[in-house]
Amino acid sequence: MVEVERNGLVDALRGWSLFGILVANLLIFQYGIFGKDDISFFNLSAIDYGGYVSIKVLVENSFMPIFTFLFGYSLILMRNRLKAKGRRVKWHLFRRFLVLLLFGFLHSTFLWEGDILFLYGAVGMCLLFFVNRKRKTLLIWCVILFSLLTLISSFGGEEEPLTSKEKMGVYLNETMEVYGTGSYGMIKNHRNHVDPIEMSGGEAVFVILFIPILILPMMLLGMYAAHVGLLNAYRIKLFQYISIICLPLGLLLKASIYLSKEINGVPDMSIIGGSVLAIGYIGLFSYLYGKSRNAQFFQGFINLGKLSLTNYILQTVICTTVFYGYGLGLFGKMGIVLSLLFGISLFILQVVGSTFYLKRFRQGPLEKAMRTFVYLENPFRKSKKHQLNDEFKVS
């Protein structure tokens, strides 16, 4: 019974975080990977701009860390299962990360520039060095990397633009035209070959080194949490304390990106704030999950979380069809508020669709493909009932 409840909370958290990820990604789907951070180009209305700021503070970079945390958490659960079955842990995990790299490459090359699967696969390789470490070691490295990330955020100084305003304007104009009216081939070519950013060799090296520092702390925290069994039982009081402390602190740190522009001496701590707010969201959701007697409400999140990889890619397919020229061509036209309503509607449809799908099938198509490669199984062999709940989700 404990195992079922534990997996229920993990899957529910994963499903819930998919909603926040969708809302944040809608900025990229509608304005592009660079346009979302140069939003003044699109002349938003006051209501839409208010919605934009709300998403930047409440959602962006605060739900992806939940996935990252669950990635590390699930890694330890998988390690324990592989050990119990006498299988080679690192070899199985290595193949899993290879699949993520492959899915990520295909996703980013042929569908959308906002992919995170390739990054998760690459950084996941780093976790192979930590998978058999003691929980104390994981916590120490987590604290070290969080501290380093905080220092970088605190003393980074005023951010210098990576390209001129004029060049960015030309790029965004071209992106509006190509993404809004272009064919699939034109959009793919623009995505893969047109870039307004000019980086020096030193800047490129810094970005390559900074990305693992940005992601690894939450992965290591998730691994540590799995070691201590954080989500194995309803620790109501602990979840309550986590949410009470981390939610306001995370919101304050996230808002610093705007406060730093208005008040001299206020550092931009929004990067670390995203992780702190994510921890607060985990605490709040887990508290509500433990206190709730409405199992049916959370079952929708659980079903979505069980098919997280398939649903993540499905969001890309649907949203690119809605916003890109080879579909409805609504790129830059829908606005923030309407796109939020669209995102809510899409999420509800995914919950309903996942619920009906799981009544007939035990695994999603992409989850099945991943398991086939990792375990070298016959994809047509009927799986045992518990395999879906125990399956390591992309997070």
Buried (B, 14 or more C-beta within 10 A) or exposed (E): EEEEBBBBBBBBBBBBBBBBBBBBBBBBBBBBBBBBEBBEBBEBEEEBBEBBBBBBBBBBBBBBBBBBBBBBBBBBBBBEBBEEEEEEBBEBBBBBBBBBBBBBBBBBBEBBBBBBBBBBBBBBBBBBEBBEBEBEEBBBBBEBBBEEBBEBBEEEEEEEEEBEEEBBBEBBEBBBBBBBBBEBEBBBEBBEEEEBBEEEEEEEEEEEEBEBBBBBBBBBBBBBBBBEEBBBEBBEEBBBEBBBBBBEBBBBBBBBBBBBEEEEEBBBBBBBBBBBBBBBBBBBBBBBBBEEEEEEEBBBBBBBBBBBBBBBBBBBEBBBEBBBBBBEBBBBBBBBBBBBEBBEEBBEEBBEBBBEBBEEBBBBBBBBBBBBBBBEEEEEEEBEEEBBBEBBBBB
